Amino acid sequence: MFQVTVKGGTLPQEEINAYIFYTKKKYGTVLPEQLEIILEVDGDYVNISYNPPFRFQAYRGTDYLVNDAAKLNASKYDELCDKVANPVD
């Protein structure tokens, strides 16, 4: 499911599993199927990056927040498709 690469040091398997759990909990079902989690050990810190990089999007309906547009019902999905993005200045 996920490939994990550790750079700049070593990590015990329990800690690697904790970072995998963190990623699943934070991003849920929006993760690409072939995701590589890159853990870069920097002293007391571990930087987490992903290959391929992905952008998390949350879709807000009238009264709920979901992390996957497939979870929206037909009416809310149509509403999402009709939205116009605001320009960013």
C-alpha positions in Angstrom: 0.0 0.0 0.0 2.6 2.6 1.1 6.3 2.6 0.5 8.3 4.2 3.3 11.8 5.6 2.7 13.9 6.8 5.6 16.7 9.3 4.8 19.4 10.7 7.1 19.2 8.0 9.8 17.2 5.1 11.0 13.9 4.8 12.7 12.4 1.9 14.7 9.5 0.1 12.9 7.1 1.3 15.7 7.9 5.0 14.9 7.5 4.4 11.1 4.1 2.8 11.8 3.2 5.9 13.8 4.0 8.1 10.9 1.9 5.9 8.6 -1.0 6.1 11.0 -0.6 9.9 11.2 -0.7 10.2 7.4 -3.8 8.0 7.2 -5.6 9.9 10.0 -4.7 13.3 8.6 -5.5 12.7 4.9 -7.9 9.8 5.0 -9.2 8.5 1.6 -7.6 11.2 -0.5 -4.2 9.5 -0.6 -2.9 8.3 -3.9 -2.8 4.5 -4.2 1.0 4.4 -5.0 2.2 6.8 -2.3 5.7 6.9 -1.0 6.1 8.4 2.4 9.6 10.0 2.8 10.8 10.4 6.4 13.9 12.6 6.7 15.6 12.3 10.0 17.0 15.7 11.1 18.4 15.3 14.7 15.4 15.2 17.0 13.0 16.0 14.2 11.5 14.0 11.3 10.3 15.8 8.2 7.5 14.0 6.4 7.1 14.4 2.6 5.2 12.5 0.0 6.0 11.3 -3.5 4.1 12.0 -5.6 3.2 15.3 -3.9 -0.5 15.7 -3.5 -2.8 18.5 -2.4 -5.4 17.9 0.2 -8.8 19.4 -0.6 -11.8 19.6 1.6 -15.3 20.0 0.1 -17.7 22.0 2.2 -21.4 21.5 1.7 -24.0 23.6 3.5 -23.6 21.9 6.8 -20.8 19.4 6.7 -17.2 18.9 5.6 -15.9 15.9 3.7 -12.4 15.1 2.3 -13.6 13.3 -0.8 -16.2 14.6 -3.3 -17.4 11.0 -3.8 -18.9 11.2 -0.3 -21.3 14.0 -1.3 -24.9 13.2 -2.3 -26.0 14.0 -5.8 -27.4 17.5 -4.9 -24.3 18.5 -3.0 -22.1 17.2 -5.8 -24.0 19.2 -8.4 -23.6 22.3 -6.1 -19.9 21.7 -5.9 -19.6 21.4 -9.7 -21.5 24.7 -10.1 -19.2 26.7 -7.8 -16.8 29.2 -9.4 -13.4 29.6 -7.8 -12.5 33.0 -6.5 -9.3 34.5 -7.9 -6.3 34.7 -5.5 -4.5 38.0 -5.5 
